[in-house]
């Protein structure tokens, strides 16, 4: 299942991420600032399978990251019913926060004022959130459980997989144990990406490595760690709203660039035909 971790590497706040799920596919959106109810939102990138208003994760122009992992409903600590006037879908709240918050503290304040409505996509899965900003302050939220805001350093493990942290001494998770061993000792992005690959599974749909400091990220689809596409949030936003389907991402890989350069017959006749003798 999913995994997220964060660490300081060469002075940069990085986030490693695997999204594991029962279906493949997805979309990447780059959303410029927009005026909503008289206020201007932050620009952001989003990755989703269920619509751009229900993202799985994202990063904004302030260097704030927010992403989710799934928790089995039986292990999920339900939020208290505080009759909050703001009602937001479990996935939708990720975009809402990234449009408005620049820090982990601000993100937490928004979540504290909101009623999080179950997503109703998969009845046995609820969402846990991992939030970290470009200053290295992070927080983990699962229902009514939330960690205090902490500053990333080698003594504090900033990582989640698929259980609330209150159960970490009661469950066996090989991926979380691996993150515990390796995250504090990361020294460069290559090691961080190698760790992302190591904790990926046969269900991994995509993997990312973010630099919140530089507002960039790398993505590979379906565990193809040999062919990774890199994006700059600033560069993409400068071109206006941008959208990439995972199928398009595959075609953008360098290995596909000259696929038909010397294949005139294949272009004309299709791959199922052999050229005439």
For each residue, the residues with C-beta under 8 A, 3 or more apart:
1: 20 69 70 161 162 175 201 203
2: 17 18 19 20 21 68 69 70 161 162
3: 16 17 18 20 69 159 160 161 175 176 179 199
4: 15 16 17 18 67 69 130 159 160
5: 15 16 157 158 159 160 179 183 195
6: 13 14 15 16 65 130 132 136 138 152 158 159
7: 13 14 152 158 183 184 186 192
8: 11 12 13 14 136 152 153
9: 12 14 186 187 188 189 191 192
10: 187 188 189
11: 8 213
12: 8 9 189 211 212 213 214
13: 6 7 8 63 132 133 134 135 136 152 211 212 213
14: 6 7 8 9 186 189 192 209 210 211 212
15: 4 5 6 59 65 67 132 208 209 210 212
16: 3 4 5 6 192 193 195 196 207 208 209 210
17: 2 3 4 57 67 196 207 208 209 210
18: 2 3 4 196 199 200 201 204 206 207
19: 2 26 47 56 57 204 205 206 207
20: 1 2 3 200 201 203 204 205
21: 2 49 203 205
22: 203
23: 49 205
24: 205 222 246
25: 49 205 245 246 247
26: 19 47 48 49 56 205 206 221 245 246
27: 47 48 49 52 243 244 245 246
28: 45 46 47 219 231 243 244 246 249
29: 45 46 47 48 52 55 241 242 243
30: 43 44 45 231 233 236 237 241 242 243
31: 34 43 44 45 46 52 237 241
32: 43 237 240 241
33: 40 41 42 43 61
34: 31 40 41 99
35: 38 39 40 41
36: 39 40 41 99
37:
38: 35
39: 35 36 100
40: 33 34 35 36
41: 33 34 35 36 44 99 100
42: 33 60 61 62 64 98 99 100 102
43: 30 31 32 33 60 61 233 237
44: 30 31 41 58 59 60 61 95 98 99 233
45: 28 29 30 31 58 59 217 231 233 236
46: 28 29 31 52 55 57 58 94 95 98
47: 19 26 27 28 29 55 56 57 58 206 208 219
48: 26 27 29 51 52 54 55 56 91
49: 21 23 25 26 27 56 205
50: 54 91 121
51: 48 54
52: 27 29 31 46 48 55 95
53: 89 92 95
54: 48 50 51 89 91 92 95 119
55: 29 46 47 48 52 58 91 94 95
56: 19 26 47 48 49 67 68 91 94
57: 17 19 46 47 65 66 67 68 94 208
58: 44 45 46 47 55 65 66 67 94 95 98
59: 15 44 45 63 64 65 98 210 212 215 217 233
60: 42 43 44 63 64 98 99 101 102
61: 33 42 43 44 215 233 234 237
62: 42 101 102 103 133 134
63: 13 59 60 133 134 212 213 215
64: 42 59 60 97 98 101 102 103 104 107 131 132 133 134 212
65: 6 15 57 58 59 130 131 132 133 210 212
66: 57 58 94 97 98 107 129 130 131
67: 4 15 17 56 57 58 94 129 130
68: 2 56 57 90 91 94 127 128 129 130
69: 1 2 3 4 127 128 130 160 161 162
70: 1 2 122 125 126 127 128 162
71: 75 76 125 126 127 128 142 162 163 164
72: 75 76 124 125 126 162 163
73: 76 123 124 125 126
74: 124
75: 71 72 163 164 167
76: 71 72 73 126 142 143 164
77: 142 143 144 145 164 166
78: 143 144
79: 82 115 116 143 144
80: 144
81: 115
82: 79 115
83: 115
84: 87 113 114 115
85:
86: 113 114 115
87: 84 114 115 117
88: 92 93 96 114 115 116 117
89: 53 54 92 93 116 117 119
90: 68 93 116 117 118 119 126 127
91: 48 50 54 55 56 68 94 119 121 127
92: 53 54 88 89 95 96
93: 88 89 90 96 97 111 114 116
94: 46 55 56 57 58 66 67 68 91 97 98 129
95: 44 46 52 53 54 55 58 92 98 99
96: 88 92 93 99 100 110 114
97: 64 66 93 94 100 101 107 110 111 131
98: 42 44 46 58 59 60 64 66 94 95 101
99: 34 36 41 42 44 60 95 96
100: 39 41 42 96 97 106 110
101: 60 62 64 97 98 104 106 107 109 110
102: 42 60 62 64 106 133
103: 62 64 106 107 133 135 137
104: 64 101 107 108 131 132 133 137 138 139 149
105: 108 109 137 149
106: 100 101 102 103 109 110
107: 64 66 97 101 103 104 110 111 131 133 139
108: 104 105 111 112 131 139 141 146 149
109: 101 105 106 112 113
110: 96 97 100 101 106 107 113 114
111: 93 97 107 108 114 116 129 141
112: 108 109
113: 84 86 109 110
114: 84 86 87 88 93 96 110 111
115: 79 81 82 83 84 86 87 88
116: 79 88 89 90 93 111
117: 87 88 89 90
118: 90 126
119: 54 89 90 91 122 127
120: 123
121: 50 91 125
122: 70 119 125
123: 73 120
124: 72 73 74
125: 70 71 72 73 121 122
126: 70 71 72 73 76 90 118 142 143
127: 68 69 70 71 90 91 119
128: 68 69 70 71 140 141 142 160 162 164
129: 66 67 68 94 111 140 141 142
130: 4 6 65 66 67 68 69 138 140 158 160
131: 64 65 66 97 104 107 108 138 139 140 141
132: 6 13 15 64 65 104 136 137 138 139 152 158 212
133: 13 62 63 64 65 102 103 104 107 136 137 138 212
134: 13 62 63 64 212 213
135: 13 103 151
136: 6 8 13 132 133 151 152 153
137: 103 104 105 132 133 149 150 151 152
138: 6 104 130 131 132 133 149 150 152 158
139: 104 107 108 131 132 146 147 148 149 150
140: 128 129 130 131 146 147 160 165
141: 108 111 128 129 131 145 146 147
142: 71 76 77 126 128 129 145 146 164 165
143: 76 77 78 79 126 164
144: 77 78 79 80
145: 77 141 142 164 165 166
146: 108 139 140 141 142
147: 139 140 141 150 165
148: 139
149: 104 105 108 137 138 139
150: 137 138 139 147 156 158
151: 135 136 137 156
152: 6 7 8 13 132 136 137 138 156 158
153: 8 136 156
154: 184 185
155: 184
156: 150 151 152 153
157: 5 179 180 183 184
158: 5 6 7 130 132 138 150 152 183
159: 3 4 5 6 176 179 180 183
160: 3 4 5 69 128 130 140 165 176
161: 1 2 3 69 173 175 176 179
162: 1 2 69 70 71 72 128 173
163: 71 72 75 167 168 171 173 176
164: 71 75 76 77 128 142 143 145 167
165: 140 142 145 147 160 168
166: 77 145
167: 75 163 164 170 171
168: 163 165 171 176
169:
170: 167
171: 163 167 168
172: 177
173: 161 162 163 176 177
174: 177 178
175: 1 3 161 178 179 199 201
176: 3 159 160 161 163 168 173 179 180
177: 172 173 174 180 181
178: 174 175 181 182 195 198 199
179: 3 5 157 159 161 175 176 182 183 195 199
180: 157 159 176 177 183
181: 177 178 185
182: 178 179 185 186 195 198
183: 5 7 157 158 159 179 180 186 195
184: 7 154 155 157
185: 154 181 182
186: 7 9 14 182 183 191 192 195
187: 9 10 191
188: 9 10 191 192
189: 9 10 12 14 192 193 209 211
190: 193 194
191: 9 186 187 188 194 195
192: 7 9 14 16 186 188 189 195 196 209
193: 16 189 190 196 197 209 218 225 228
194: 190 191 197 198
195: 5 16 178 179 182 183 186 191 192 198 199
196: 16 17 18 192 193 199 200 207 208 209
197: 193 194 200 207 223 225
198: 178 182 194 195
199: 3 18 175 178 179 195 196
200: 18 20 196 197 204 207 223
201: 1 18 20 175 204
202:
203: 1 20 21 22
204: 18 19 20 200 201 207 222 223
205: 19 20 21 23 24 25 26 49 221 222
206: 18 19 26 47 219 220 221 222 246
207: 16 17 18 19 196 197 200 204 219 220 223 225
208: 15 16 17 47 57 196 217 218 219
209: 14 15 16 17 189 192 193 196 217 218
210: 14 15 16 17 59 65 216 217
211: 12 13 14 189 214 215 216 217
212: 12 13 14 15 59 63 64 65 132 133 134 215
213: 11 12 13 63 134
214: 12 211 232
215: 59 61 63 211 212 232 233 234
216: 210 211 230 231 232 233
217: 45 59 208 209 210 211 230 231 233
218: 193 208 209 228 229 230 231
219: 28 47 206 207 208 228 229 231 249
220: 206 207 223 224 225 227 228 229
221: 26 205 206 224 246 249 250
222: 24 204 205 206
223: 197 200 204 207 220
224: 220 221 227 228
225: 193 197 207 220 228
226:
227: 220 224 253 254 255
228: 193 218 219 220 224 225
229: 218 219 220 249 252 253
230: 216 217 218
231: 28 30 45 216 217 218 219 235 236
232: 214 215 216 235 236
233: 30 43 44 45 59 61 215 216 217 236 237
234: 61 215 237 238
235: 231 232 238 239
236: 30 45 231 232 233 239 242
237: 30 31 32 43 61 233 234 240 242
238: 234 235
239: 235 236 242
240: 32 237
241: 29 30 31 32
242: 29 30 236 237 239
243: 27 28 29 30
244: 27 28 248 249 252
245: 25 26 27 248 249
246: 24 25 26 27 28 206 221 249 250
247: 25 250 251
248: 244 245 251 252
249: 28 219 221 229 244 245 246 252 253
250: 221 246 247 253 256
251: 247 248 256
252: 229 244 248 249 256
253: 227 229 249 250 256 257
254: 227 257
255: 227 259
256: 250 251 252 253 259
257: 253 254
258: 261 262
259: 255 256 263
260: 263 266 267
261: 258
262: 258
263: 259 260 266 267
264: 267 268
265: 268 269 275
266: 260 263 269 270 271
267: 260 263 264
268: 264 265
269: 265 266 273 275
270: 266 273
271: 266
272:
273: 269 270
274:
275: 265 269
276:
277:
